[in-house]
Amino acid sequence: MDYEEPQFFRVMQYAARADRDVVDMVSGNPDWDPPEGLRDGLRDYAEADAGDYQYPPSVGLAGLRDAIAARRGVDRNRVLVTNGAGEANHLAMTGGLHYFDGTEVLLTDPVYPYYAGRANFLGADRSFVPVAEDNRLRPADVRAAASEETAVIVVNSPNNPTGAVYDADAMAEFAAIAEENEALLVSDEVYDHFDFSGRFASALDADSPNVVATNSFSKTMAITGFRVGYAVFPPEDGPTGELLERARTQHMLTNVTGSRPAQYAVLRALKTTPPDYYAACRRRLERRVDAFCDALAEAGAAYNRPEGGFYVLARFPDFPGTFENVYELIDEAGVAGMPGEAFGESRSDWIRFALVTPRVDEAAARLAAYFE
């Protein structure tokens, strides 16, 4: 699969050019409102003093880093605020490839294409470990694939696109494999608030010097445009402490810093948003998963019921997940999803649908009518 060109834009641009109404189920942009505290923070910031319109600390606002550190149970100095989880993952992967001797990035199949694209951009060798039939990555398979050539292992839980959620035992195994092979485990946990299974565990719980956990507020607070993410690196005084200092330097040289008003608003939201907000988001998604999966069953499709996140993989009879077939669904059914072949080999017969649209029921009805 070609990971050099951003594949999502191919489908989004095709859908935008369609001569009919299309339900967008390609991108992961939440369709619900952000927390009210975030809006309040923006309003207050508009009246801030001139000094508050200047550079914030490169590593992020101290209060925001405190809040992140408290939630993650780590020292604030380990937290680096980034421009979304994308930069956090980039810094972690770059750091692992620089620090450890190997040249290989070990990825899952199916894989979120940006991980593979980033490895390609960095000139790394790429290897893929297929998930099992239940869509989960088996630690034993990762251990068999890892070697002295491995510098970085990337996992994502809850997973995009499979919806798999990994518990504490699995995360501890992944971290142990990284240590055994002198590699870095990069754990992308951006969908952690959307765990339907109750099984989610952060890789940080493994307490390993070979783990970087990344996250952002983009999905959690429905603010993908704010670009406020973060990475939690190993302690600076530990055996892999160089990773943190290198990431700080690279972040500063590339971005100088992140957006001060965006960080300010996120911090206000963290302080004022009740647990009910996040619970309501999960319930909304669970209802959509139920409705969409029921409609897929009526259409004769196979599907995965995700344990977390907001994506569903579906397989329709004699209709593999190619770009050509996705374009056909846009033209003929008015529904846009992502082809399985964009995520790798093991789920190339499937199509991924993002359930972040209020038109989930309408999309499901269109698919059922098309395949009846």
C-alpha positions, 0 to 999 in steps of 0.5 A: 500500500502507498503510504506516501500520499495522504489517503483520506484526502483522496476519498474526501475530495472525491466525495466533495466532487460528487453530484449528489448528497453524501454522508461523510463517514471518512474523517474522525471529526466529532459532530457534537459540541465542545464543553461549555467551559472551553467556550468560556475560556475562549471568551475570557481570553479575548479580554486578556492582557497583552502579555498573554498574547505572547509566546507561552512556554515551549513545553506548554502552559504549566497549569495544563501540564499539571492537569495532564500529569495529575490524570496520568499519575506522572511528574509534570516534567515528563509532559510535553504539550504538542500540536495535536497527537500527530506531533506527539507521535512524530516526536516519539517515533523520531526519538526512538529511531534516533536513540535505539540502534534499530532502523525498523518501526513495527506496526499493526496491520491494519494500521492507521495510515499516518503511522506508516506514512510517518515511518516512511517519511523518516526513512525507517524500515517498516514491518507489519504484524497482522491482528487476529480474527478478533481484531486484537494484536497478540503480544506473542505475535509482536514478540515473534516479529520484534528483533534487534532491528526494531527501534519503535513499536507502535500500538493504538488503544482504543484502536483506529480502525479496528476498535480493539481495546488493550488491557493492562496485561497486554500493555505490560507485554508490549512494554516488556517486548520493547525492553527486551529488544531495546526499542521504544513502545509508542502508545497512542491513546487518543480515544481513551475516553471512548472505551466501551469495554471498561478494559482500557489501560494506559501503557504508562501503567507498565512503568517502563523506561521504554514507553512514550504515551501520546494523546490529545484533546481533539476527540475527547473535547470535539476540538480537532481544529485546536491542535492541543495534544501531548506526550508523556516521556520517560523520566529525564533522570532515567536510563532513557531520559535523553528521549525527553530532552531531544523531543523538547528541542525538536519541538522548539526548533519546529514549532517554537511552541503551541497555541496559548489561547487553545491551551488556556481554553482546554485547561479551563475545560479540564477544570470545569467539565463534569464527568457527565459530558464524557459519559454522554459522548460515550452513550451517544456513540454506543447508540450509533454503534448499535444502530449502524451494526443492526443495519449492517446485519440487515444488509448481509454485511459482516462487521466488527462491534468496536470495543472503543473509539468510533469506527466500524469495519464492515465487509459486504458480499463480493464488494472488497474494500478498494478505492474503486468500490468506495467511490462507487458507494459515494456515487450510487449510495451517497455514503463515503467511507474509507477503503480497507486497503488504505489500512493494509493487507489484513482487512483489505476486504473491509470498509471503515465507517466513522460514526461521528455524524448525526446521519448515521441512521440515514447512512445505514439505510442507504447502505442497506438499500444499496446492498439489498 
